[in-house]
Amino acid sequence: MRPPSFMRLKNCLFVGCLSLMSLPALAETVNTLYQVREPVSGQTPDEKTRATQAALETLVIRLTGDPKAVQNGGLAEVRKDPQQIISQYGYDAGPPETLQVDFDPASTERAMRQAGLSLWGSNRPVIMAWWLNDATDGANLVGDGQASAEPLRRAAQHRGLPLRLPLADLGEQGIGNAKTLDGNDVGPLKEASERYGSDAILAVHAQENGGQWQGKWHLWLGDKMEQGSASGASSADLADAVLLAVSQRLAPRFVVKPGASTGMVLDVQGMNLERYAQLLRLLEPFGGRLKSADGDRVAFDVSGSPDQLRSQLSLAKLQEVPASELASAPVTAAPVAADGTPAAPQPPAVSDSALHFRW
C-alpha cells in the first residue's frame, strides 16, 4: 500500500486543480538542447571535422554559459574524439547549409561532470524579444510572422534559449520604437508582454551601418536588468552574438559552481496537481526527492545553492516566505499516527538549511 501521506497528497492536490489548468506554463523545456546546427560550405571531411568541433564548443557553452569551459583539461579526450558523445549526424540544405550534430545527453553530461563542470538544465526562462531592425530602408519591429524573425529563431535555437516574438501589430509597433528599446524603463514592454506569458524581456535596437550591424540590448529577469552591445557582419550574425551574450548573463543564475552545492530542504505551500508537476520539472537539476506531504504542503530534499534554487523557483512565480512569518506561524495539528492516535499539535518546522516558498 502507498503511505497515507502520499494518498493525502494525491487527494488534496486534485481538489481545485481543474480551475488552474489554464494557467500559462512559463519556464520552458528546450527539447533541442543537445542538437546543434553549424553552417558549412560543403560536405568534405575537413569541413565536417571543423563544423563538429564548432558544434562541440556551442554545446559546451549552452550547458555551462562559460566560453572557456570547452578548453577544460577534463574534456581533452572529448575534443580529440567528439564521436564518443555523438549519436548521429545529418546535413540540411538550408539556406544556409548546415551540419546537424545530435549529441547523446547521458554521455555528454557524464563527460562534462567528470571534467568538473556544472550544467544548466533544459528547463529555461522564456525570453520575450522586442527587436527593432533599423536599416537604410527604415525601422521595423520584428514580428512573429515576418521573414526577419527567422534569423532570431535560428540564433535562439543555436544558443539554447526559448524565444518568443510579438505579433508586431500596429499598437506594438508604437511601443517597440527606438526610444523605448534604448531606455531603462521596462514598464511599457512589461505590460505589452503580459499576453505572451514570458519570464524575461529582451529589448534590442539593431542598426545597420556601412554593411555592418551593431545592436544595443537590455535584458530584464525579475527585478534585475542586464545590458550590453554586440556587432555582426549581418543581421543573423548580430542575432547570434546578442543571444550568446544573453545566455552567458543568464547561466550564472542557474548553474552551480563545483563545490557550491549543499543539501537543503525545500518546503512549498499551496500545491495542486499542476503545480506539483511543474515543481518536479524545476527541481530536476537539484535531484529533488519528495520528503513529506501534508495537504497542500510538500517538502523536498534538494542539492544546490540557495541562490540558484531561488532563481529556478522564480520561473514559476513562487514567493519566498519571510523568516518573520515562519516564526509567527500558527500551531497546526500533526497528521494522525499510524495507530489512529492524534499526535500533539506542532508548529511548522523552521531550519537554517530549509527554504520556504508558497504560490
C-alpha positions as semicolon CSV with decimal commas, in nm:
position;residue;x (nm);y (nm);z (nm)
1;M;0,000;0,000;0,000
2;R;0,107;0,356;-0,060
3;P;0,189;0,562;0,250
4;P;-0,109;0,766;0,381
5;S;0,078;1,095;0,329
6;F;0,111;1,024;-0,042
7;M;-0,260;0,939;-0,069
8;R;-0,344;1,263;0,111
9;L;-0,118;1,447;-0,133
10;K;-0,297;1,294;-0,430
11;N;-0,643;1,370;-0,292
12;C;-0,566;1,723;-0,174
13;L;-0,379;1,825;-0,488
14;F;-0,668;1,714;-0,705
15;V;-0,913;1,946;-0,530
16;G;-0,937;2,270;-0,723
17;C;-0,679;2,177;-0,986
18;L;-0,928;2,195;-1,274
19;S;-0,973;2,568;-1,222
20;L;-0,599;2,621;-1,262
21;M;-0,534;2,407;-1,569
22;S;-0,538;2,714;-1,792
23;L;-0,253;2,888;-1,609
24;P;0,034;2,956;-1,854
25;A;0,350;2,750;-1,814
26;L;0,638;2,995;-1,820
27;A;0,978;2,829;-1,797
28;E;1,010;2,600;-2,097
29;T;1,196;2,276;-2,162
30;V;1,440;2,311;-2,453
31;N;1,391;1,981;-2,634
32;T;1,670;2,051;-2,886
33;L;1,932;2,136;-2,624
34;Y;2,162;1,856;-2,742
35;Q;2,105;1,914;-3,113
36;V;2,346;2,165;-3,269
37;R;2,342;2,307;-3,621
38;E;2,657;2,465;-3,763
39;P;2,689;2,629;-4,108
40;V;2,911;2,452;-4,360
41;S;3,045;2,538;-4,704
42;G;3,030;2,181;-4,832
43;Q;3,029;1,820;-4,719
44;T;3,401;1,744;-4,733
45;P;3,566;1,552;-4,446
46;D;3,768;1,858;-4,339
47;E;3,458;2,077;-4,333
48;K;3,271;1,814;-4,133
49;T;3,555;1,798;-3,879
50;R;3,562;2,177;-3,845
51;A;3,185;2,200;-3,803
52;T;3,183;1,915;-3,550
53;Q;3,439;2,095;-3,334
54;A;3,232;2,413;-3,360
55;A;2,921;2,217;-3,259
56;L;3,100;2,079;-2,953
57;E;3,203;2,429;-2,847
58;T;2,847;2,556;-2,898
59;L;2,706;2,273;-2,687
60;V;2,951;2,326;-2,401
61;I;2,865;2,696;-2,390
62;R;2,492;2,612;-2,394
63;L;2,530;2,382;-2,096
64;T;2,770;2,591;-1,887
65;G;2,736;2,951;-2,005
66;D;3,116;2,967;-1,998
67;P;3,303;3,021;-2,330
68;K;3,625;2,896;-2,169
69;A;3,476;2,568;-2,049
70;V;3,547;2,387;-2,376
71;Q;3,921;2,425;-2,302
72;N;3,881;2,244;-1,969
73;G;4,154;1,982;-1,938
74;G;3,897;1,719;-1,844
75;L;3,742;1,750;-2,192
76;A;4,069;1,685;-2,378
77;E;3,965;1,336;-2,490
78;V;3,623;1,458;-2,599
79;R;3,779;1,740;-2,803
80;K;4,012;1,488;-2,963
81;D;3,727;1,249;-3,047
82;P;3,381;1,411;-3,020
83;Q;3,229;1,100;-3,178
84;Q;3,221;0,932;-2,835
85;I;2,937;1,161;-2,725
86;I;2,762;1,198;-3,066
87;S;2,462;0,985;-3,160
88;Q;2,418;1,094;-3,524
89;Y;2,497;1,348;-3,797
90;G;2,292;1,496;-4,077
91;Y;2,304;1,773;-4,337
92;D;2,039;2,035;-4,403
93;A;2,047;2,204;-4,743
94;G;1,922;2,528;-4,590
95;P;1,979;2,804;-4,669
96;P;2,219;2,822;-4,504
97;E;2,358;2,470;-4,547
98;T;2,426;2,325;-4,204
99;L;2,565;2,016;-4,036
100;Q;2,329;1,889;-3,768
101;V;2,505;1,712;-3,482
102;D;2,294;1,521;-3,228
103;F;2,485;1,469;-2,903
104;D;2,387;1,192;-2,663
105;P;2,261;1,362;-2,344
106;A;2,372;1,091;-2,099
107;S;2,724;1,055;-2,245
108;T;2,765;1,432;-2,271
109;E;2,656;1,501;-1,915
110;R;2,876;1,223;-1,781
111;A;3,182;1,358;-1,966
112;M;3,123;1,713;-1,851
113;R;3,060;1,622;-1,488
114;Q;3,375;1,409;-1,488
115;A;3,555;1,722;-1,608
116;G;3,422;1,907;-1,302
117;L;3,178;2,124;-1,498
118;S;2,833;2,212;-1,364
119;L;2,544;2,221;-1,606
120;W;2,245;2,440;-1,678
121;G;1,943;2,213;-1,722
122;S;1,699;2,207;-2,012
123;N;1,424;2,396;-1,820
124;R;1,499;2,757;-1,910
125;P;1,337;3,100;-1,887
126;V;1,123;3,204;-2,184
127;I;1,253;3,527;-2,336
128;M;1,016;3,778;-2,493
129;A;1,219;3,964;-2,758
130;W;1,134;4,316;-2,871
131;W;1,377;4,355;-3,162
132;L;1,394;4,667;-3,378
133;N;1,588;4,646;-3,705
134;D;1,694;4,997;-3,805
135;A;1,830;4,983;-4,162
136;T;1,873;5,223;-4,453
137;D;1,521;5,147;-4,576
138;G;1,361;5,227;-4,240
139;A;1,297;5,081;-3,893
140;N;1,088;4,769;-3,838
141;L;0,986;4,583;-3,523
142;V;1,041;4,213;-3,587
143;G;0,712;4,025;-3,564
144;D;0,642;3,655;-3,521
145;G;0,510;3,608;-3,875
146;Q;0,778;3,807;-4,057
147;A;1,067;3,671;-4,259
148;S;1,303;3,878;-4,042
149;A;1,204;3,659;-3,746
150;E;1,378;3,350;-3,887
151;P;1,738;3,462;-3,806
152;L;1,627;3,531;-3,449
153;R;1,472;3,185;-3,416
154;R;1,786;3,020;-3,555
155;A;2,003;3,218;-3,315
156;A;1,782;3,123;-3,019
157;Q;1,799;2,755;-3,111
158;H;2,177;2,783;-3,161
159;R;2,219;2,928;-2,812
160;G;1,967;2,701;-2,639
161;L;1,716;2,969;-2,540
162;P;1,334;2,965;-2,563
163;L;1,235;3,279;-2,755
164;R;0,903;3,445;-2,829
165;L;0,831;3,739;-3,057
166;P;0,540;3,984;-3,059
167;L;0,277;3,990;-3,329
168;A;0,408;4,339;-3,409
169;D;0,061;4,476;-3,476
170;L;0,001;4,850;-3,503
171;G;-0,020;4,902;-3,127
172;E;0,300;4,708;-3,063
173;Q;0,484;4,894;-3,338
174;G;0,416;5,208;-3,138
175;I;0,565;5,052;-2,825
176;G;0,866;4,882;-2,985
177;N;1,036;5,201;-3,101
178;A;1,393;5,318;-3,055
179;K;1,310;5,543;-2,759
180;T;1,151;5,260;-2,561
181;L;1,406;4,993;-2,653
182;D;1,706;5,217;-2,577
183;G;1,567;5,320;-2,238
184;N;1,593;5,161;-1,894
185;D;1,220;5,168;-1,818
186;V;1,079;4,819;-1,872
187;G;0,724;4,927;-1,780
188;P;0,574;4,965;-2,131
189;L;0,739;4,645;-2,256
190;K;0,637;4,450;-1,946
191;E;0,275;4,550;-1,989
192;A;0,279;4,463;-2,361
193;S;0,448;4,128;-2,288
194;E;0,185;4,001;-2,044
195;R;-0,024;3,848;-2,323
196;Y;0,269;3,626;-2,427
197;G;0,349;3,461;-2,091
198;S;0,726;3,501;-2,075
199;D;0,982;3,503;-1,793
200;A;1,234;3,755;-1,926
201;I;1,215;4,059;-2,155
202;L;1,485;4,134;-2,412
203;A;1,492;4,472;-2,588
204;V;1,728;4,512;-2,885
205;H;1,787;4,811;-3,110
206;A;1,984;4,683;-3,409
207;Q;2,129;4,932;-3,657
208;E;2,293;4,882;-3,996
209;N;2,596;5,098;-4,061
210;G;2,817;5,057;-4,368
211;G;2,717;4,698;-4,424
212;Q;2,782;4,604;-4,060
213;W;2,527;4,559;-3,783
214;Q;2,551;4,687;-3,429
215;G;2,300;4,632;-3,154
216;K;2,236;4,757;-2,803
217;W;2,038;4,526;-2,578
218;H;1,868;4,529;-2,238
219;L;1,755;4,215;-2,053
220;W;1,516;4,206;-1,759
221;L;1,458;3,894;-1,547
222;G;1,270;3,958;-1,226
223;D;1,397;4,279;-1,072
224;K;1,741;4,257;-1,233
225;M;1,850;4,429;-1,552
226;E;2,149;4,344;-1,772
227;Q;2,267;4,537;-2,075
228;G;2,534;4,528;-2,340
229;S;2,617;4,569;-2,706
230;A;2,718;4,339;-2,989
231;S;2,807;4,351;-3,358
232;G;2,798;4,126;-3,662
233;A;2,861;4,118;-4,036
234;S;2,490;4,052;-4,093
235;S;2,164;4,072;-3,901
236;A;2,186;3,695;-3,846
237;D;2,539;3,725;-3,704
238;L;2,423;4,004;-3,474
239;A;2,129;3,795;-3,352
240;D;2,362;3,510;-3,265
241;A;2,605;3,744;-3,086
242;V;2,328;3,905;-2,880
243;L;2,173;3,574;-2,775
244;L;2,516;3,433;-2,690
245;A;2,572;3,731;-2,460
246;V;2,225;3,686;-2,308
247;S;2,292;3,318;-2,245
248;Q;2,618;3,398;-2,069
249;R;2,444;3,653;-1,845
250;L;2,158;3,416;-1,756
251;A;2,357;3,098;-1,697
252;P;2,532;3,204;-1,372
253;R;2,189;3,240;-1,209
254;F;2,107;2,874;-1,275
255;V;2,444;2,691;-1,285
256;V;2,606;2,586;-0,958
257;K;2,984;2,610;-0,945
258;P;3,168;2,290;-0,840
259;G;3,180;2,264;-0,462
260;A;2,898;2,515;-0,412
261;S;2,622;2,258;-0,372
262;T;2,472;2,187;-0,031
263;G;2,192;1,966;0,093
264;M;1,874;2,157;0,174
265;V;1,506;2,104;0,241
266;L;1,260;2,291;0,023
267;D;0,917;2,349;0,177
268;V;0,640;2,464;-0,062
269;Q;0,284;2,566;0,030
270;G;-0,020;2,599;-0,195
271;M;0,026;2,283;-0,404
272;N;-0,211;2,128;-0,657
273;L;-0,154;1,866;-0,926
274;E;-0,049;2,109;-1,197
275;R;0,188;2,295;-0,969
276;Y;0,332;1,968;-0,838
277;A;0,416;1,855;-1,192
278;Q;0,570;2,194;-1,268
279;L;0,775;2,184;-0,948
280;L;0,911;1,839;-1,034
281;R;1,041;1,974;-1,367
282;L;1,201;2,274;-1,199
283;L;1,375;2,057;-0,939
284;E;1,528;1,811;-1,187
285;P;1,873;1,985;-1,180
286;F;1,869;1,967;-0,799
287;G;1,794;1,595;-0,767
288;G;1,469;1,676;-0,587
289;R;1,332;1,389;-0,375
290;L;0,993;1,410;-0,205
291;K;1,048;1,413;0,171
292;S;0,697;1,466;0,305
293;A;0,349;1,575;0,201
294;D;0,058;1,705;0,405
295;G;-0,245;1,869;0,245
296;D;-0,131;2,140;0,006
297;R;0,220;2,147;0,154
298;V;0,518;1,939;0,038
299;A;0,885;1,916;0,131
300;F;1,171;1,805;-0,095
301;D;1,531;1,714;-0,026
302;V;1,740;1,908;-0,281
303;S;2,106;1,968;-0,354
304;G;2,232;2,301;-0,488
305;S;2,294;2,658;-0,384
306;P;2,020;2,869;-0,225
307;D;2,062;3,147;-0,482
308;Q;2,037;2,907;-0,775
309;L;1,729;2,744;-0,625
310;R;1,569;3,086;-0,575
311;S;1,637;3,177;-0,940
312;Q;1,488;2,850;-1,062
313;L;1,175;2,881;-0,849
314;S;1,122;3,239;-0,962
315;L;1,047;3,098;-1,308
316;A;0,727;2,952;-1,164
317;K;0,646;3,277;-0,978
318;L;0,690;3,118;-0,636
319;Q;0,735;3,360;-0,346
320;E;0,978;3,301;-0,062
321;V;0,817;3,306;0,283
322;P;0,998;3,559;0,508
323;A;1,154;3,423;0,824
324;S;0,938;3,664;1,030
325;E;0,623;3,493;0,903
326;L;0,762;3,150;0,978
327;A;0,842;3,247;1,335
328;S;0,488;3,374;1,392
329;A;0,306;3,097;1,204
330;P;0,018;2,941;1,400
331;V;0,044;2,598;1,554
332;T;-0,104;2,328;1,329
333;A;-0,218;1,975;1,401
334;A;0,021;1,700;1,304
335;P;-0,101;1,400;1,098
336;V;-0,273;1,117;1,281
337;A;-0,033;0,847;1,395
338;A;-0,036;0,501;1,235
339;D;-0,230;0,354;1,535
340;G;-0,504;0,616;1,495
341;T;-0,396;0,826;1,793
342;P;-0,389;1,200;1,718
343;A;-0,038;1,341;1,753
344;A;0,026;1,654;1,956
345;P;-0,007;1,983;1,761
346;Q;0,328;2,103;1,628
347;P;0,446;2,442;1,499
348;P;0,588;2,450;1,145
349;A;0,949;2,340;1,138
350;V;1,197;2,622;1,075
351;S;1,552;2,524;0,985
352;D;1,857;2,717;0,872
353;S;1,904;2,457;0,597
354;A;1,546;2,490;0,469
355;L;1,395;2,727;0,217
356;H;1,025;2,806;0,244
357;F;0,814;2,910;-0,057
358;R;0,449;2,945;-0,149
359;W;0,238;3,001;-0,456
